[in-house]
Amino acid sequence: MRLDYHKLVRDGIPRIIEADGGQPITRVLDQAGYLVALRDKLVEEAEEARSAPDGQLRSELADVLDSGPFSNTSTAPTDISPTRRLPAGSK
C-alpha cells in the first residue's frame, strides 16, 4: 500500500519506514521549496494546537516550536525574540 505525505521529514522517519519493510521516497528541497514546506508544516502544527484538548495543548505548542522557524538550523530563538518585541512599524 502506497502512502503519499508530501511533508517535511524529521525524527528519522525514513529509517523507521525501512525498518518496517517499507521503501520511503524522499527528495532534498531547494531553499525556496524548503521555506514553503516549512511554512506549511508550521500551519499544520498550529492547526493541531488550535484543536487540541486542554490536556494536550502544551505538547502541541511544543510541536509548533519544533517545526517552525527554529527547525531551520540557521535561525535561533534569539534571532527572532528581539524582533518580536519591537513596536509595530519598526520591523
ChimeraX commands (.cxc) that place a marker at each C-alpha (Angstrom):
marker #1 position 0.00,0.00,0.00 radius 0.5
marker #1 position 1.49,3.32,-1.09 radius 0.5
marker #1 position 1.01,6.39,1.09 radius 0.5
marker #1 position 1.93,9.87,-0.12 radius 0.5
marker #1 position 2.55,12.51,2.52 radius 0.5
marker #1 position 4.39,15.38,0.77 radius 0.5
marker #1 position 5.69,16.72,4.10 radius 0.5
marker #1 position 8.92,17.69,5.73 radius 0.5
marker #1 position 10.64,14.65,7.20 radius 0.5
marker #1 position 12.15,14.59,10.66 radius 0.5
marker #1 position 12.95,12.27,13.51 radius 0.5
marker #1 position 14.44,9.55,11.30 radius 0.5
marker #1 position 11.09,8.69,9.73 radius 0.5
marker #1 position 12.64,7.20,6.55 radius 0.5
marker #1 position 14.70,4.78,8.69 radius 0.5
marker #1 position 11.59,3.80,10.63 radius 0.5
marker #1 position 9.73,3.11,7.38 radius 0.5
marker #1 position 12.64,0.98,6.14 radius 0.5
marker #1 position 12.77,-0.92,9.43 radius 0.5
marker #1 position 9.08,-1.75,8.94 radius 0.5
marker #1 position 9.84,-3.15,5.47 radius 0.5
marker #1 position 8.76,-0.08,3.54 radius 0.5
marker #1 position 10.62,1.89,0.91 radius 0.5
marker #1 position 10.50,5.64,1.58 radius 0.5
marker #1 position 10.93,8.01,-1.33 radius 0.5
marker #1 position 12.43,11.33,-0.31 radius 0.5
marker #1 position 13.94,14.34,-2.01 radius 0.5
marker #1 position 16.01,17.30,-0.91 radius 0.5
marker #1 position 14.27,20.63,-1.44 radius 0.5
marker #1 position 15.98,23.75,-2.67 radius 0.5
marker #1 position 15.87,26.77,-0.34 radius 0.5
marker #1 position 12.64,28.17,-1.80 radius 0.5
marker #1 position 10.88,24.81,-1.65 radius 0.5
marker #1 position 12.13,24.25,1.87 radius 0.5
marker #1 position 10.73,27.59,3.07 radius 0.5
marker #1 position 7.32,26.78,1.52 radius 0.5
marker #1 position 7.31,23.33,3.17 radius 0.5
marker #1 position 8.44,24.84,6.48 radius 0.5
marker #1 position 5.57,27.32,6.41 radius 0.5
marker #1 position 3.11,24.54,5.54 radius 0.5
marker #1 position 4.39,22.47,8.46 radius 0.5
marker #1 position 4.10,25.43,10.82 radius 0.5
marker #1 position 0.46,25.97,9.80 radius 0.5
marker #1 position -0.28,22.25,10.16 radius 0.5
marker #1 position 1.14,22.18,13.69 radius 0.5
marker #1 position -0.64,25.42,14.63 radius 0.5
marker #1 position -3.96,23.93,13.49 radius 0.5
marker #1 position -3.29,20.85,15.63 radius 0.5
marker #1 position -2.61,23.13,18.62 radius 0.5
marker #1 position -5.79,25.06,17.93 radius 0.5
marker #1 position -7.94,21.93,18.05 radius 0.5
marker #1 position -6.06,20.18,20.87 radius 0.5
marker #1 position -7.86,19.35,24.11 radius 0.5
marker #1 position -6.59,21.36,27.07 radius 0.5
marker #1 position -4.53,18.43,28.34 radius 0.5
marker #1 position -2.59,18.20,25.05 radius 0.5
marker #1 position -2.18,21.89,24.29 radius 0.5
marker #1 position 1.27,22.23,25.85 radius 0.5
marker #1 position 2.58,19.30,23.80 radius 0.5
marker #1 position 1.08,20.66,20.59 radius 0.5
marker #1 position 2.57,24.10,21.23 radius 0.5
marker #1 position 5.95,22.44,21.69 radius 0.5
marker #1 position 5.45,20.85,18.26 radius 0.5
marker #1 position 4.77,24.32,16.82 radius 0.5
marker #1 position 8.13,25.49,18.12 radius 0.5
marker #1 position 9.90,22.33,16.96 radius 0.5
marker #1 position 8.54,22.56,13.43 radius 0.5
marker #1 position 8.54,26.28,12.97 radius 0.5
marker #1 position 11.37,28.68,12.34 radius 0.5
marker #1 position 13.59,27.04,14.95 radius 0.5
marker #1 position 13.75,23.81,12.97 radius 0.5
marker #1 position 15.88,25.69,10.46 radius 0.5
marker #1 position 19.35,25.45,11.95 radius 0.5
marker #1 position 20.27,28.94,10.71 radius 0.5
marker #1 position 17.57,30.53,12.87 radius 0.5
marker #1 position 17.76,30.51,16.64 radius 0.5
marker #1 position 15.12,31.70,19.12 radius 0.5
marker #1 position 17.43,34.60,19.97 radius 0.5
marker #1 position 17.28,35.71,16.31 radius 0.5
marker #1 position 13.50,36.07,16.46 radius 0.5
marker #1 position 12.81,37.21,20.03 radius 0.5
marker #1 position 14.27,40.75,19.69 radius 0.5
marker #1 position 12.22,41.36,16.53 radius 0.5
marker #1 position 9.05,40.19,18.26 radius 0.5
marker #1 position 9.42,42.87,20.94 radius 0.5
marker #1 position 9.73,45.81,18.53 radius 0.5
marker #1 position 6.73,48.12,18.21 radius 0.5
marker #1 position 4.63,47.75,15.08 radius 0.5
marker #1 position 6.08,49.60,12.13 radius 0.5
marker #1 position 9.68,49.45,13.31 radius 0.5
marker #1 position 10.49,45.97,12.00 radius 0.5
marker link #1:1,2 radius 0.2
marker link #1:2,3 radius 0.2
marker link #1:3,4 radius 0.2
marker link #1:4,5 radius 0.2
marker link #1:5,6 radius 0.2
marker link #1:6,7 radius 0.2
marker link #1:7,8 radius 0.2
marker link #1:8,9 radius 0.2
marker link #1:9,10 radius 0.2
marker link #1:10,11 radius 0.2
marker link #1:11,12 radius 0.2
marker link #1:12,13 radius 0.2
marker link #1:13,14 radius 0.2
marker link #1:14,15 radius 0.2
marker link #1:15,16 radius 0.2
marker link #1:16,17 radius 0.2
marker link #1:17,18 radius 0.2
marker link #1:18,19 radius 0.2
marker link #1:19,20 radius 0.2
marker link #1:20,21 radius 0.2
marker link #1:21,22 radius 0.2
marker link #1:22,23 radius 0.2
marker link #1:23,24 radius 0.2
marker link #1:24,25 radius 0.2
marker link #1:25,26 radius 0.2
marker link #1:26,27 radius 0.2
marker link #1:27,28 radius 0.2
marker link #1:28,29 radius 0.2
marker link #1:29,30 radius 0.2
marker link #1:30,31 radius 0.2
marker link #1:31,32 radius 0.2
marker link #1:32,33 radius 0.2
marker link #1:33,34 radius 0.2
marker link #1:34,35 radius 0.2
marker link #1:35,36 radius 0.2
marker link #1:36,37 radius 0.2
marker link #1:37,38 radius 0.2
marker link #1:38,39 radius 0.2
marker link #1:39,40 radius 0.2
marker link #1:40,41 radius 0.2
marker link #1:41,42 radius 0.2
marker link #1:42,43 radius 0.2
marker link #1:43,44 radius 0.2
marker link #1:44,45 radius 0.2
marker link #1:45,46 radius 0.2
marker link #1:46,47 radius 0.2
marker link #1:47,48 radius 0.2
marker link #1:48,49 radius 0.2
marker link #1:49,50 radius 0.2
marker link #1:50,51 radius 0.2
marker link #1:51,52 radius 0.2
marker link #1:52,53 radius 0.2
marker link #1:53,54 radius 0.2
marker link #1:54,55 radius 0.2
marker link #1:55,56 radius 0.2
marker link #1:56,57 radius 0.2
marker link #1:57,58 radius 0.2
marker link #1:58,59 radius 0.2
marker link #1:59,60 radius 0.2
marker link #1:60,61 radius 0.2
marker link #1:61,62 radius 0.2
marker link #1:62,63 radius 0.2
marker link #1:63,64 radius 0.2
marker link #1:64,65 radius 0.2
marker link #1:65,66 radius 0.2
marker link #1:66,67 radius 0.2
marker link #1:67,68 radius 0.2
marker link #1:68,69 radius 0.2
marker link #1:69,70 radius 0.2
marker link #1:70,71 radius 0.2
marker link #1:71,72 radius 0.2
marker link #1:72,73 radius 0.2
marker link #1:73,74 radius 0.2
marker link #1:74,75 radius 0.2
marker link #1:75,76 radius 0.2
marker link #1:76,77 radius 0.2
marker link #1:77,78 radius 0.2
marker link #1:78,79 radius 0.2
marker link #1:79,80 radius 0.2
marker link #1:80,81 radius 0.2
marker link #1:81,82 radius 0.2
marker link #1:82,83 radius 0.2
marker link #1:83,84 radius 0.2
marker link #1:84,85 radius 0.2
marker link #1:85,86 radius 0.2
marker link #1:86,87 radius 0.2
marker link #1:87,88 radius 0.2
marker link #1:88,89 radius 0.2
marker link #1:89,90 radius 0.2
marker link #1:90,91 radius 0.2
view
